[in-house]
C-alpha cells in the first residue's frame, strides 16, 4: 500500500506536469469553448458536449445547502431540467435536503465533467416547482421508481434492508394494477441562478474562469468577467 510519501507525491506531480504539457497542444481555442455570452446558452452547450463524452451521468451535480445552525451539507443529485428559469431537480420534501431548502431557500450547485476538464458552479435562490410540473415529471418515471418514491422515507433511520424491501412490496401490491400517483411529500426545486461560473482546465494550472452575475433577486441582465485562476 502506498503511503504517498515525498517520492510518491513528486512522482505524481511530475506525471501531472507531463500530462499538462501534452494537453497544451490539444487545447481548444476560446471561441470553441466559450461559445456564448449568455450563461444559460453556454451551459447548454457544455452539457451537450458532456452528454457526448462523459461516461457516467453527465447531469450529475453536487447540491450544497445549510441547516438551521448554518452547518453546510452537500450531496450528489441529478439535474432534470435547465433553462432560462433555472436548474430543476426532484426529491422527497421530507429529506434532509428538502427540509434545509424549505427553511433556507438558497443553494449552490457544482457540475464537474472530468473527460472535458470543465466544471460549472451555480449559486441561486430556491423555489418549489409547480404541482403540474412535479406531476408531469413523476408520470414520466419508470413505475419501479414511482413505487420507490412511496416506499422510501428518505433520510429517516432504517432498521435494515428488509424494512425497505417490505415497504417496496407493500406499495408495489397497492399500485400493481393502477397508475401510481405522486406522493404528496415528493416534488421538485428550481434554483434560480444569481451567479454562474465556468471553469476549464489549462496547462500548469493557469485555468480559465468566466463568471456571470446578475441581481440578488435572480433578475436583470447578466454581467460577465474573467477571474484569475
C-alpha positions as CSV (number, residue, x, y, z in Angstrom):
1,X,0.0,0.0,0.0
2,X,1.4,3.4,-0.9
3,X,1.8,5.9,1.9
4,X,2.0,8.8,-0.5
5,X,5.4,9.8,0.8
6,X,7.7,12.5,-0.6
7,X,8.8,10.3,-3.5
8,X,5.2,9.3,-4.4
9,X,4.0,12.9,-4.4
10,X,6.9,14.1,-6.5
11,X,6.2,11.3,-9.0
12,X,2.5,12.2,-9.2
13,X,3.4,15.9,-9.7
14,X,5.9,15.0,-12.4
15,X,3.4,12.9,-14.2
16,X,0.8,15.7,-13.9
17,X,3.2,18.2,-15.4
18,X,4.0,15.9,-18.3
19,X,0.3,15.4,-18.9
20,X,-0.4,19.1,-18.9
21,X,2.4,19.7,-21.4
22,X,0.9,17.1,-23.7
23,X,-2.6,18.7,-23.3
24,X,-1.2,22.1,-24.3
25,X,-1.0,21.0,-27.9
26,X,-4.7,19.9,-27.9
27,X,-6.4,22.7,-26.0
28,X,-9.3,24.2,-27.8
29,X,-9.4,27.9,-28.6
30,X,-11.6,30.2,-26.5
31,X,-14.2,30.6,-29.3
32,X,-14.7,26.8,-29.4
33,X,-15.2,26.6,-25.6
34,X,-16.9,29.9,-24.5
35,X,-19.5,29.7,-27.3
36,X,-22.0,32.3,-26.0
37,X,-22.2,35.4,-23.9
38,X,-25.5,34.0,-22.4
39,X,-24.6,31.8,-19.5
40,X,-27.7,29.6,-19.9
41,X,-26.9,29.0,-23.6
42,X,-23.2,28.4,-22.7
43,X,-24.3,25.9,-20.0
44,X,-26.5,24.1,-22.5
45,X,-23.6,23.9,-24.9
46,X,-21.3,22.5,-22.3
47,X,-23.9,20.0,-21.1
48,X,-24.4,18.8,-24.6
49,X,-20.7,18.3,-25.0
50,X,-20.6,16.4,-21.7
51,X,-23.5,14.2,-22.8
52,X,-21.4,13.0,-25.8
53,X,-18.2,12.4,-23.9
54,X,-18.8,11.9,-20.2
55,X,-19.0,8.1,-19.4
56,X,-21.3,8.3,-16.4
57,X,-24.2,10.7,-15.6
58,X,-23.3,14.0,-17.3
59,X,-26.3,15.5,-15.4
60,X,-24.8,14.7,-12.0
61,X,-24.2,17.7,-9.8
62,X,-23.4,18.4,-6.2
63,X,-26.0,20.3,-4.2
64,X,-24.9,22.4,-1.2
65,X,-27.4,23.6,1.4
66,X,-27.1,24.7,5.1
67,X,-29.1,23.7,8.1
68,X,-30.7,25.9,10.7
69,X,-27.4,26.2,12.6
70,X,-25.5,27.3,9.5
71,X,-23.8,23.9,9.1
72,X,-23.2,23.1,5.4
73,X,-24.3,19.9,3.8
74,X,-23.5,18.6,0.2
75,X,-24.6,15.6,-1.8
76,X,-24.8,14.4,-5.4
77,X,-28.1,14.6,-7.3
78,X,-29.2,14.6,-10.9
79,X,-30.3,17.7,-12.9
80,X,-33.6,17.2,-14.6
81,X,-34.1,20.5,-16.4
82,X,-32.1,23.6,-17.2
83,X,-33.5,26.7,-18.9
84,X,-33.9,30.5,-18.5
85,X,-35.9,29.9,-15.3
86,X,-33.2,27.9,-13.6
87,X,-31.9,24.4,-12.7
88,X,-34.5,21.8,-11.6
89,X,-34.2,18.6,-9.6
90,X,-36.7,16.4,-7.7
91,X,-36.6,14.9,-4.2
92,X,-38.6,13.9,-1.1
93,X,-39.5,17.2,0.6
94,X,-39.1,15.5,4.0
95,X,-35.5,14.5,3.2
96,X,-32.6,16.4,4.8
97,X,-32.0,18.5,1.7
98,X,-35.8,19.1,1.3
99,X,-36.1,20.4,4.8
100,X,-33.0,22.5,4.6
101,X,-34.1,24.1,1.3
102,X,-37.5,24.9,2.7
103,X,-36.0,26.5,5.8
104,X,-33.3,28.4,3.9
105,X,-34.2,28.7,0.2
106,X,-30.7,29.3,-1.2
107,X,-28.3,26.7,-2.7
108,X,-25.2,26.1,-4.7
109,X,-24.6,23.6,-7.4
110,X,-21.4,22.2,-9.0
111,X,-21.0,20.2,-12.2
112,X,-17.7,18.5,-12.9
113,X,-17.0,16.8,-16.3
114,X,-13.7,15.2,-15.9
115,X,-13.5,14.0,-19.5
116,X,-13.9,17.6,-20.7
117,X,-11.8,19.0,-17.9
118,X,-14.5,21.6,-17.2
119,X,-16.8,22.5,-14.4
120,X,-19.6,24.9,-13.7
121,X,-20.6,26.4,-10.3
122,X,-24.0,27.9,-9.7
123,X,-25.4,30.0,-6.8
124,X,-29.0,30.9,-6.6
125,X,-32.4,31.3,-4.9
126,X,-34.6,28.2,-4.5
127,X,-38.3,27.8,-5.1
128,X,-40.7,24.8,-5.4
129,X,-41.7,23.7,-8.9
130,X,-45.5,23.8,-9.5
131,X,-47.6,20.8,-8.8
132,X,-48.2,20.5,-12.6
133,X,-44.5,20.3,-13.2
134,X,-44.0,17.7,-10.5
135,X,-46.9,15.6,-11.7
136,X,-45.7,15.6,-15.3
137,X,-42.1,14.6,-14.3
138,X,-43.3,11.9,-11.8
139,X,-45.6,10.4,-14.5
140,X,-42.5,10.1,-16.8
141,X,-40.6,8.0,-14.4
142,X,-40.4,4.1,-14.6
143,X,-43.1,2.5,-12.4
144,X,-40.4,0.9,-10.1
145,X,-39.0,4.4,-9.4
146,X,-42.5,5.7,-8.7
147,X,-43.0,2.9,-6.2
148,X,-39.6,3.7,-4.6
149,X,-40.7,7.2,-4.0
150,X,-43.6,6.0,-1.9
151,X,-41.5,3.3,-0.1
152,X,-38.6,5.4,0.9
153,X,-38.8,7.7,3.9
154,X,-35.7,9.5,2.7
155,X,-33.1,10.4,5.3
156,X,-35.0,8.7,8.1
157,X,-33.4,5.8,10.1
158,X,-33.7,2.4,8.5
159,X,-33.5,-0.8,10.6
160,X,-32.2,-2.9,7.7
161,X,-32.6,-3.6,4.0
162,X,-35.6,-5.9,4.8
163,X,-37.6,-3.0,6.1
164,X,-37.1,-1.1,2.8
165,X,-37.9,-4.1,0.7
166,X,-41.1,-4.7,2.8
167,X,-42.2,-1.1,2.0
168,X,-41.5,-1.6,-1.7
169,X,-43.5,-4.8,-1.7
170,X,-46.4,-3.1,0.1
171,X,-46.7,-0.2,-2.3
172,X,-46.0,-2.5,-5.3
173,X,-49.0,-4.5,-4.4
174,X,-51.1,-1.5,-3.8
175,X,-50.5,0.0,-7.2
176,X,-50.0,-3.2,-9.1
177,X,-53.0,-2.7,-11.4
178,X,-53.3,1.1,-11.3
179,X,-51.3,4.2,-12.1
180,X,-49.0,5.4,-9.3
181,X,-50.0,8.9,-8.1
182,X,-47.3,11.3,-7.0
183,X,-46.7,11.2,-3.2
184,X,-47.6,14.5,-1.5
185,X,-44.1,14.7,0.0
186,X,-42.4,14.3,-3.3
187,X,-41.8,17.3,-5.6
188,X,-39.1,19.4,-7.1
189,X,-37.0,22.5,-6.6
190,X,-35.8,25.1,-9.0
191,X,-32.5,27.0,-8.4
192,X,-32.8,30.5,-10.0
193,X,-29.2,31.5,-10.5
194,X,-27.7,34.8,-9.4
195,X,-24.1,33.6,-10.3
196,X,-22.7,31.1,-12.7
197,X,-19.0,30.4,-13.1
198,X,-17.5,28.4,-15.9
199,X,-14.0,26.8,-15.4
200,X,-11.8,24.9,-17.8
201,X,-8.5,23.2,-17.1
202,X,-5.4,24.8,-18.6
203,X,-1.8,23.8,-18.6
204,X,0.3,24.5,-15.5
205,X,-2.9,25.3,-13.6
206,X,-3.4,28.6,-15.4
207,X,-7.1,27.7,-15.7
208,X,-9.8,29.8,-17.4
209,X,-12.6,31.2,-15.2
210,X,-15.5,33.1,-16.6
211,X,-18.1,34.4,-14.1
212,X,-21.6,35.7,-14.8
213,X,-23.6,37.7,-12.2
214,X,-26.9,39.4,-12.0
215,X,-29.1,41.0,-9.3
216,X,-29.6,39.3,-5.9
217,X,-33.3,38.8,-6.8
218,X,-32.2,36.5,-9.7
219,X,-33.5,39.0,-12.2
220,X,-31.9,41.5,-14.6
221,X,-29.2,41.3,-17.2
222,X,-26.1,39.2,-16.8
223,X,-22.6,40.7,-16.5
224,X,-19.5,38.7,-17.0
225,X,-15.9,39.0,-16.0
226,X,-12.8,36.9,-16.2
227,X,-11.1,35.7,-12.9
228,X,-7.6,34.8,-12.0
229,X,-7.2,31.0,-11.7
